Amino acid sequence: MKDNSLRNRIEGNWKQLRGSVRQEWGKLTHHDVEQIKGQVEVLAGKIQERYGVTEAEARKQIDHWVSQFQAQQGEPSNSDTSANEPLSR
């Protein structure tokens, strides 16, 4: 993600967003979600591990999820989940 304000908002609201993550990726355990703490690289790794997808596919799924979040918040979609960038939201 390039939009730091969105990142800060998501990290700050991570407790509320955990449920959304569990809805989107039902195979993630409660423990998985607790470990993610808003960090996109950790989320991508957990998606890869639980769903057996590539890193690129995991990041594509995350981009889609972020776009949905932004749409719900009435914000323009500007997602770019670059490798090694925490989801400092």
NORUR-V982017 format. One record per backbone hydrogen bond with DSSP energy under -1.0 kcal/mol. NH is the residue of the N-H (numbers start at 1). CO is the residue of the C=O. E is the energy in kcal/mol with one decimal. If there is no record, write none. Layout:
nh=NH co=CO e=E
nh=NH co=CO e=E
This chain:
nh=4 co=2 e=-1.1
nh=7 co=3 e=-2.2
nh=8 co=4 e=-2.9
nh=9 co=5 e=-2.0
nh=10 co=6 e=-2.6
nh=11 co=7 e=-2.9
nh=12 co=8 e=-2.4
nh=12 co=89 e=-1.4
nh=13 co=9 e=-1.4
nh=14 co=11 e=-1.3
nh=17 co=13 e=-2.0
nh=18 co=14 e=-1.6
nh=21 co=17 e=-2.2
nh=22 co=18 e=-2.4
nh=23 co=19 e=-1.9
nh=24 co=20 e=-2.5
nh=25 co=21 e=-2.9
nh=28 co=25 e=-2.0
nh=33 co=29 e=-2.3
nh=34 co=30 e=-2.2
nh=35 co=31 e=-1.9
nh=36 co=32 e=-1.5
nh=37 co=33 e=-1.2
nh=39 co=36 e=-2.2
nh=43 co=39 e=-2.4
nh=44 co=40 e=-2.9
nh=45 co=41 e=-1.9
nh=46 co=42 e=-2.4
nh=47 co=43 e=-2.5
nh=48 co=44 e=-2.5
nh=49 co=45 e=-2.4
nh=50 co=46 e=-2.8
nh=51 co=47 e=-2.6
nh=52 co=48 e=-1.8
nh=58 co=54 e=-2.4
nh=59 co=55 e=-2.6
nh=60 co=56 e=-1.9
nh=61 co=57 e=-2.4
nh=62 co=58 e=-2.2
nh=63 co=59 e=-2.7
nh=64 co=60 e=-2.1
nh=65 co=61 e=-2.4
nh=66 co=62 e=-3.0
nh=67 co=63 e=-2.4
nh=68 co=64 e=-2.2
nh=69 co=65 e=-2.3
nh=70 co=66 e=-2.9
nh=71 co=67 e=-2.3
nh=72 co=68 e=-2.1
nh=73 co=69 e=-1.5
nh=75 co=70 e=-3.1
nh=82 co=80 e=-1.6
nh=85 co=82 e=-1.5
nh=88 co=86 e=-2.3
nh=89 co=87 e=-3.6
